[in-house]
Amino acid sequence: MKNVSSKANKGQDLTEREYLILQQITEGYDNKEIAEKIYVSIHTVKAHVSSIIKKLNAKNRTDAACIAIREGICD
């Protein structure tokens, strides 16, 4: 598992899958596109997005993407 808590400084760890999905969010993909790219259901993506938002203490997926870029979690 990729430990990004030190980068995010949020005290939580993102899983590899959450990190992958967060990268896709920062690139502008929606849930359906992400689900198709990584071969999971849209419901699974939604669950991961919710977890990402919670772990990053973000307001929404856009805020999570901004945090990821600002904190250097995603390139």
Buried (B, 14 or more C-beta within 10 A) or exposed (E): EBEBBEBBEBEBBBBEBBBBBBBBBBEEBEBEBBBEEBEBEBEBBEBBBEBBBEBBEBEEBEEBBBBBEEBEBBE
